[in-house]
């Protein structure tokens, strides 16, 4: 029988960093509320959460790297909203941000939950940042904690 590893999103004693974009703030503040709710439900104490606000999605990787380099976070959560406009900027931006975050996660060995929306319009973004269980900030925080638990178990 194979050895299986499955972790639960537990946050007792964990320190979590959150990087959140201020651009499209009507969306990102809802994502942040969802992430904070998930962390609280998992037992992460408020004083163990550090939130860094950045101007836009492009700046998220720089500050995720800065937090990861400090070596004190069990997990990071990155939140933003990239809404399609009239040009291809949306595509280039999303690709660059996601690739940079993946590189940080792999090189720094810090689990990361990514709740950066890439939507066609603001209505789609707001729908994914609602108060229901489908809030992508909530989901990103749970993923980050689950991966942090698995990282502890396997590390």
C-alpha positions as CSV (number, residue, x, y, z in Angstrom):
1,X,0.0,0.0,0.0
2,X,1.4,3.4,-0.9
3,X,2.3,6.0,1.7
4,X,-0.2,8.9,1.5
5,X,0.3,12.4,2.8
6,X,-2.8,14.6,3.2
7,X,-2.8,17.7,5.3
8,X,-5.6,19.8,6.8
9,X,-5.5,23.6,6.7
10,X,-4.5,24.1,10.3
11,X,-3.1,27.4,11.5
12,X,-2.4,27.1,15.2
13,X,0.9,28.8,15.8
14,X,1.4,29.6,12.1
15,X,2.6,33.0,10.9
16,X,1.0,34.0,7.6
17,X,1.9,36.9,5.3
18,X,-0.6,38.4,3.0
19,X,0.2,40.6,0.0
20,X,-2.8,42.4,-1.3
21,X,-3.1,44.8,-4.3
22,X,-4.9,48.1,-3.8
23,X,-5.8,48.3,-7.5
24,X,-9.4,47.2,-7.9
25,X,-9.8,47.7,-4.2
26,X,-13.6,47.1,-4.2
27,X,-12.6,43.5,-5.1
28,X,-9.4,43.0,-3.2
29,X,-10.8,44.1,0.1
30,X,-13.4,41.4,-0.2
31,X,-10.7,38.9,-1.1
32,X,-8.8,40.0,2.0
33,X,-11.9,39.6,4.2
34,X,-12.4,36.1,2.9
35,X,-8.7,35.2,3.5
36,X,-8.8,36.6,7.1
37,X,-12.0,34.6,7.8
38,X,-10.3,31.4,6.6
39,X,-7.2,32.0,8.6
40,X,-9.3,32.7,11.7
41,X,-11.4,29.6,11.2
42,X,-8.1,27.6,10.9
43,X,-6.8,29.0,14.2
44,X,-4.3,31.6,13.0
45,X,-4.1,34.3,15.7
46,X,-4.6,37.9,14.4
47,X,-1.2,39.0,15.7
48,X,0.4,36.2,13.6
49,X,-0.9,37.7,10.4
50,X,1.0,40.4,8.5
51,X,-0.8,42.3,5.7
52,X,1.2,44.3,3.1
53,X,-0.7,46.5,0.7
54,X,0.9,47.2,-2.7
55,X,-0.2,49.5,-5.5
56,X,-1.2,46.8,-8.0
57,X,-0.8,43.1,-9.1
58,X,2.6,43.8,-10.7
59,X,4.1,44.6,-7.3
60,X,2.8,41.5,-5.5
61,X,5.8,39.3,-6.4
62,X,8.4,41.7,-5.2
63,X,6.8,41.9,-1.7
64,X,6.0,38.2,-1.6
65,X,9.7,37.6,-2.2
66,X,10.5,40.1,0.6
67,X,8.3,38.4,3.0
68,X,9.5,34.9,2.0
69,X,13.1,36.0,2.4
70,X,12.5,36.8,6.1
71,X,12.1,33.1,6.8
72,X,9.4,33.5,9.5
73,X,6.2,32.8,7.6
74,X,4.6,29.3,7.3
75,X,2.7,30.5,4.3
76,X,1.9,33.5,2.1
77,X,-1.3,34.5,0.5
78,X,-1.3,36.8,-2.5
79,X,-4.5,38.7,-3.5
80,X,-5.3,40.8,-6.5
81,X,-7.7,41.4,-9.4
82,X,-6.5,41.7,-12.9
83,X,-9.5,42.7,-15.0
84,X,-9.3,42.6,-18.8
85,X,-9.3,46.0,-20.5
86,X,-9.2,47.1,-24.2
87,X,-5.6,45.9,-24.7
88,X,-3.5,42.8,-24.1
89,X,-2.0,44.3,-21.0
90,X,-4.2,41.9,-18.9
91,X,-2.6,38.8,-20.5
92,X,1.0,40.0,-20.1
93,X,0.5,41.1,-16.6
94,X,-1.2,38.0,-15.4
95,X,1.4,35.7,-17.0
96,X,4.3,37.7,-15.5
97,X,2.8,37.8,-12.0
98,X,1.9,34.1,-11.8
99,X,5.2,33.0,-13.2
100,X,7.1,35.2,-10.7
101,X,5.0,33.9,-7.8
102,X,5.6,30.3,-8.8
103,X,9.4,30.9,-8.9
104,X,9.3,32.5,-5.4
105,X,7.4,29.6,-4.0
106,X,9.7,27.0,-5.4
107,X,13.0,28.8,-4.7
108,X,12.1,29.9,-1.1
109,X,10.1,26.8,-0.1
110,X,7.3,28.9,1.3
111,X,3.8,27.6,0.5
112,X,1.7,30.2,-1.3
113,X,-2.0,30.6,-1.8
114,X,-2.8,32.7,-4.9
115,X,-6.1,34.5,-5.0
116,X,-5.3,36.8,-7.9
117,X,-8.4,37.0,-10.1
118,X,-8.1,37.2,-13.9
119,X,-11.5,38.2,-15.2
120,X,-13.2,39.6,-18.2
121,X,-14.9,42.4,-16.2
122,X,-15.5,43.8,-12.8
123,X,-18.8,41.9,-12.4
124,X,-17.0,38.6,-12.7
125,X,-14.3,39.7,-10.2
126,X,-17.0,40.8,-7.7
127,X,-18.8,37.4,-8.1
128,X,-15.5,35.6,-7.1
129,X,-15.0,37.9,-4.2
130,X,-18.4,37.5,-2.6
131,X,-19.2,36.5,1.0
132,X,-20.1,32.9,0.1
133,X,-17.8,29.9,0.3
134,X,-16.7,30.6,-3.3
135,X,-14.6,33.7,-2.2
136,X,-11.2,33.2,-3.9
137,X,-9.4,34.9,-1.0
138,X,-10.9,32.4,1.4
139,X,-9.9,29.5,-0.9
140,X,-6.3,30.9,-1.3
141,X,-5.8,31.1,2.4
142,X,-7.0,27.6,3.0
143,X,-4.7,26.3,0.2
144,X,-1.8,28.2,1.8
145,X,-2.4,26.6,5.2
146,X,-3.0,23.1,3.8
147,X,0.3,23.3,1.9
148,X,2.1,24.7,5.0
149,X,0.8,21.8,7.0
150,X,2.0,19.4,4.3
151,X,5.3,21.2,4.1
152,X,5.8,20.7,7.8
153,X,4.9,17.1,7.6
154,X,7.2,16.3,4.7
155,X,10.0,18.8,5.5
